[in-house]
């Protein structure tokens, strides 16, 4: 097990990916607190979230890196697939799948993913 020290690099301590949908209040505060705490502990932190969320929680101030990904809570899309189907139509379109490519790259590079 690796112990933390002042000369430990973020790569040794692990890369943490925090995935967050568009949100308000508690989730936003949770992501900001978690990112800041993990960075302070020497982790490399990436926040994958919509740009509007990243601006409101000020990802740069936490020391984390932001990857813009258009994530919405199921059922909150402006263009739902159909009655009773809580998936969003963008997730099933070519454009939606393309928008998730950055997320796939970050997941592959992460040691820990918290969503």
N, C-alpha and C positions, 0 to 999 in steps of 0.2 A: 504494500500500500504506500502511495506517495504522500509524504507529509508536505504541508505548505511551509514556505519560507520566503524571505524577502527576495531571493533571487530565483524563485520558481517562475517559469514562463506560463502564460495562459495556455499554450499548446500542451504542456505537461499536465496542467490541472483540468483541461477539458473544455470543449466548446459546447455551450448550452444554447439551444434554440428555443425561444419563447414564441409561440404562435397565438395570436390574439385576433378575434373578430372585431368589427366595429362595435363599440360599446360605450357605456357611460359609467360614471361612478366607481363602484367597487372593483370591477374587472380592471379598469384603467389604473386605479391606484395599486392593485395587486401586481400588475405587470411592471409598473414603474418601480415599486419597492423591491420586487424580486430582481429586476435587472440591476438596480443600483447595488443591492447586497451581493449579488454574484460577482459583479465587476470588482467590488471592494475586496472580495475574497480571492481575487486573482483569476477568475474565469473569463474566457472570451465569450461574450454574450451577443447574440443576434436576435433582434425582435422582428418577426415576420408579421406584418399587420398592415391594414389600410393606411395610406399616407395621412389621412385626417386624424386617425387615432395616434399615430406616431408624433404628430405635431402637438396634439393636446397633452400627451404625457411627456413630451420633450425628451425623446430617446437620447439625443446627443448629450443632454445634461447627466444622464445616468452612466455614460461611458460606453453604452452598447452601440452596436451598428444596426441600422434599420434596413430591412428589405421590404419594399412595398409589394403587398399581395392583397388583392381584393377579396377579403373574407367577410362574409355576412353570417349572422345567425340563421339557421334554417328557418324558412317561412317568413323572413323579413325582406326578401327581395322585392323589388318593385315589379318584377316580371315572374310570378310563380308559374311552375310547370302546370299545375292543374289542381282542382279541388281535392283536398286530402293528401296531396303530395307536398311534403315540406321541403323538398329539394329545390334549389334555384335553377332556373334554366341556363344561366351563364355557365354553370358547372358542367353542363352537358354539351355545350357548344365548343367549336374549335377555338374560338377566341377565349372562352373560359379556361379551356385546358391549357392554352398557351400562356395564360396569365399565371398558371400554377407552376410553370417550369422553374422560376426562381425558388419557389418553395421546395420543390423536389431536390434541387441542388443543395440547398441549405440542410435539408433533412439528411441527405447522404453524407454531408460533411460533419454533422453534429455527433457528439458523444451522448448527449442527453436532449430529448425533446419534451417540452412541457406545453401542452395545449389545453 
